[in-house]
Amino acid sequence: MLLRCLYVLAEGQLVHTLRRAAALLESTGTGLFVALEGYTVEELAHVDKGVLERQLAAADVFIGSMLNSDQEVALLTGLLAERRPPVTVVFTSQPELTMLSRLGAFDAQDWVREPNRLHALAQRLNASGIQIPPSPFGLLSMLPRLAYRLGPETLGDAWAYGQAGAYWLNASPENWRRLLMHLANYHPAYGGRFRPDPPIVFPEIALWHPRADQYFSTYTEYQEWYRQHRGQALGERPAVGVIVFRQYVTGGAWRHYDAVIAALEAEGLDVVAGFGGLDNRRLIDAHFRPAGIELLLNLTGFNLIGSMGRPQPEQAVALLKELDIPYLVPFPLLFQTRDQWEADPVGLAPMQTALQVVLPELEGATEPRVFAAKGDDGDFVPNLERVQVLARRVRRWVDLRRKTPAERRVAITIFSFPPDKGSVGSAAYLDVFRSLYNLLAAMARDGYRVALPPDAESLMRLVLGADEALPGAPTIAIADTLPVDEYRRLVPGWGRIAANFGAPPGFIDADWQGLRIRGAALGNVFVGVQPGFGYEGDPMRLLFARDATPSHSFAAYYAWLRHCWNADVVLHFGTHGALEFMPGKQLGLTSGCWPDVLLGDVAHVYFYSMNNPSEATIAKRRSYATTVTYLSPPLREAGLYKTLASLEDALAAWRQALGGAQREQAWETVRALAQEAQLDADVKPPESGEAAEDYIDRLSAYLRTLAERLIPVGLHVAGAPLSATEAAEFLWAALQHPRPEQGVPALPQLIAREMGLDWDALAPADARREAIIAAGRGLLHDLVAGRFPQTGDPRGDRPEWQALSRFAADFLERLKEDTEIPALLRAIAGRYIPPAPGGDPARVPAALPTGRNVHALDPNRIPSPVAVTRAQAVVQQLLERTKAREGRWPETIACVLWGTDNIKTHGEGVAQVLELIGVRARPDSLGRMTRLELVPLAELGRPRIDVVLSVSGIFRDIFPTVMELLDRAVRLAATAEEDPELNYIRKHTLAIAAELGIPHHEAARRVFSNAPGQYGTGVNHVVEASTWQSSEELGAVFLERKAYVYGDGAAGQAHPGLLAACLRTCGTVFQNLDSTEIGLADVDHYYEYLGGLSAAARRVRGTAPEALVADTVTPDAAVRTLEETIRLETRTRLLNPRWYEAMLRHGYQGVHELATRLDNTFGWSATAGAVESWVYTAAADTFLLDDEMRARLLRHNPRAVHRMAARLAEARARGF
């Protein structure tokens, strides 16, 4: 008798067990033979639908399990709805698919069609004392466990499905052999012919060891077995808790676990391994706590608590905080063989990233390492080299915990970019030396052997080399020199480096004796300076290097830390260095990937800005870091100063003038000051016939915009408490944002409603608006002081005011917690660091308190509903501006997408792209935004706009499933049978296909990024090195670096011709600005991306596109031109005494920040010609031509001052 069985299963190990079951069935002489054919989820994506239809039509049985991706669920649900085989069973999958199960007289669809059947069963179960879920799917999911103890007399026809599920969930070849007989019994051709034994029921929770032939229900049993069979008693060595997947163990697919356990034991560790289902709390409480484990290793690669579709990170974090031990989640590759993984420059399949990296990170997991891959037979094969590295890393973490503070050797790495003496200690908005001094002092108090300098200034001079900070000083302090022979011995990959940099020692940080190690030893603490990565002086080499590598000095530094200085832990201090961006796979690194080569098995901690979750995530995933967040700098309103303050007074004088000569004189003063302040480009001078009052109102509104803009003041100092004023300003920024999920309106909106006004309808210069702000400021002080609501205040009884008061109290409590230095001490002692989302505190209060392990977000949950709403408003402004300029709808808009802002805004940038195309994202039954639908053109009310998406390498790594979503959205529009003049994506795709002679599906690609494993445009390096002649040359660099396509069937193939063709119709380039702290000239990434994209479009088109920026810092987002935004930032930051004086209070590093902002302003001139000459003139007058100011700057940081002078001279020479 032949049973034709078609299966679709989540991954290859399940297939392996099923095939073993079929072979076992054939060998036992039952007369039943099973012909198996089917697919894993990964394989299903490449199967022709017609083939699947024919296979389903011929099948007697269909088995599906763990099917939760929207694409496969939609495909299979549609096919099964039309042609279900006689026996169809689906387990642990999405509801709509699971509810198509049927066998014998049972059909789950009957519960939907005839609810009385469900009610009758519910009554029988309730009579048995069993509480059932109120939904058909909920009850169906319970049946496999109910079938253990209830027979057909209670469960009725549903028992057949429950018994099938009981066989399936107790996975083993024998149980699945019995399952196949059970299913055959319900096929019309074989009904009732077989008598399979009941399922062998394995324990839900148990301890297990690969050398044991039993499961252990208590830790005491396991101890006794271990003593008898392993020849030693548990408890004499450090214990590690290892969580394994029950289904793999019971199914006999555990050789990858065996390899890890053997490697851990060989490292001198006791291993307590077990499984605990979807909630591992019971396993940990019953078995791991008694063992006193010192590290938790989750080898399943999945959540600690909850299912993949419904994780429960809050419960997991609570448990892990109690354990207070490192939590590592390496993983086996579910969808790739070892050869596929090693050959893939990307590394992991997108689904693997979403399931086995993202979700564990929400629980605070670290170390996302590959340790096994599926073999040709579907079973897992351990990668012994990766297993050995993992075991050594575990041992290093355990040793770190066990050492006393006096014994621990801590290597602290700071950064210097650009690599000169004026930049040592550079980090995003962190006063590195003061923060580092506070940490060292705390370490000394904790018992670390630290030779603590007298103060932060002394520490800085020690690292810089004392008086070498003076002009002309050649080097940073040299701690040691690594001889070339020793370097060759310690760095096996030096030959790959030599191919790029010549024979060691090379020419960077080297002399004839060897390779210099920069820094200073302070007892058992080393403060080192990360070397340059090697391409700063000649960035074009980086662009064309086939096998890019770090420099010899970079590799030597980390080899010295590990092998010569014998660091127990490496702490990277500040955002950010270059280690995590070294060449290699994006995720799932091999032994040949440079971050893995350089850091080896040493424990790694990274002090990272809370406001940069995307790059922090790269550090976690590519350098296996435990991150510890630090706070953004304090905020203040920019205010008005110098000529701008005089202009405000002149406006008041004009309004107060009685008329005639007095008003005319006031008018002349206003116009003279407006021109002196270079405001005519932002506030057009009055045209003939325009009332003077209209101009005065427009000018007042612009001054209000400048004065009220929040800016960062100074740098954050870890370990220094916030003042009451600083806390108040943080709260003020947070209260500008509504929190609908908490019932908290934005404070200005709430006060306006109390006054009977609509805040959003008030003009910027409206006096009532200023009254609302003044009232809000008054209330702010009461909130900070805890005086709101006062007795008798009627607002205290209103829900919205109560919610606002609760929010403010909670925000301030989180903000003021002293967490950063204590968290760093915990991290370098090998203790658990709880997770937190990233973002600036005003928009993402959940990121407070700091001192936590930052994570990204579930990529399947974006864009959020709030992000979609905000995106619609921005796109409307964007299109209105471009239509007003061009006189028609724009055909193509090129958008820059970054990981950071999309994490912080839950996908506003993604939602903007979908809105431009005219596509809606819809959630599936698990809430994942995976379903797409075209918005009808009649509803859209405009053409579909073509998009060119320039995606950062970090976005690419963090959001691989979103890359696919965007690609699908573009294809949905490109294939729509619509008028090309109303669908510009279709119009251009047809034209590009004809122009380039490529297929339509290839011409429809619009998602571009770097080559796999590479980051950045390279434009910034070329600009900084001054090795360019024209913006077209910079555009060529951008086109070279960012022309790699991604999406369905494309994983980073070079396609520069397609990118150029797409940009040819592009008249607008666009990017979001989402952060109060980070502006367009604070970092070089903005100009390298938006500026580089503008230069690339100009090179292709012959004319420059308009560059637009969406300022989404506040709830009332505004779209401005790039030039307008740079002028706004120049006035509120670079030339604003409130900003630069706050920077100068930080001395050496503050001057470095001034030089960096000037460098980045120059970058906008180089790439987009977006900076007017008066900006450079004003900067020179303010900082260098003022004798007193120049002397102050030189006293603090002469190298940075020389850099500023050189950059201003270059700007003049280039005609900027």
Buried (B, 14 or more C-beta within 10 A) or exposed (E): EEBBBBBBBBBBBBBBBBBBBBBBBBEEEBEBEBEBEBBBBBBBBEBEEEEBEEBBEEBBBBBBBBBBBBBBBBBBBEBBEEEBBBBBBBBBBBBBBBBBBBBBEBBBBBBEEEEEBBEEBBEBBEEEEBEBEEEBBEBBBBBBBBBEEBEEEBBBBBBBBBBBBBBBBBBBBBBBBBBBBBBBBBBEEBEEBBEBEEBEEBBBBBBBBBEBEEBBBEBEBBBBBBEEEBEEEBEEBBBBBBBBBBBBBBBBBBBBBBBBBBBBBEBEBBBBBBBBBBBBBEBBBBBBBBBBBBBBBBBBBBBBBBBBBEBBBEBBBEBBEEBBBBBBBBBBBBBBBBEBBBEBEBBBBBBBBBBBBBBBBBBBBBBBBBBBBBBEBBBBBBBEEBBBBBBBBBBBBBBBBEBEBEBBBBBBBBBBBBBBBBBBBBBBBBBBBBBBBBBBBBBBEBEBBBEBBEEBBBBBBBBBBEEBBEEEBEEBBBBBBBBBEBBBEBBEBBEBBBEBBEEBBBEBBBEEEBBBBBBBBBBBBBBBBBBBBBBBBEBBBBBEBEEBBBBBBBBBBBBBBBBBBEBBBBBBBBBBBBBBBBBBBBBBBBBEBBBBBBBBBBBBBBBBBBBBBBBBBBBBBBBBBBBBBBBBBBBBBBBBBBBBBBBBEBBEBBEEBEEEEEBEEBBEBBBBBBEEBBBEEBBEEBEEEEEBEEBBBBBBBBBBBBBBBBBBBBBBBBBBEBEEEBBBBBBBBBBBBBBEEEBBBBBBBBBBEBEEBEBEEBEBBBEEBBBBBEBBEEBBEBBBEEEBBEEEEEBEEBEBBBBBBEBBBEBBEBBBEBBBBBBBBBBBBBBBBBBBBBBBBBBBBEBBBBBBBBBBBBBBBBBBEBBBEBBEBBBEBBBEBBEEBEEEBBBBBBBBBBBBBBBBBBBBBBBBBBBBBBBBBEBBBBEBBBBBEBBEBEEBEEBBBBBBBBBBBBBBBBBBBBBBBBBBBBBBBBBBEBEBEBBBBBBBBBBBBEBBEBEBBBBBBBBBBBBBBBBBBBBBBBBBBEEBEEBBBBBBBBBBBBBBBBBBEBBBBEBBBBBBBBBBBBBBBBBBBBBBBBBBBBBBBBBBBBBBBBBBBBBBBEEBBBBBBBBBBBBEBBBBBBBBBBBBBBBBBBBBEBBBEBBBEBBBBBBBBBBBBBBBBBBBBBBBBBBBEEBBBBBBEBBBEEEEBBEBBBEBBBBBBBBBBEBBEBBEEBEB
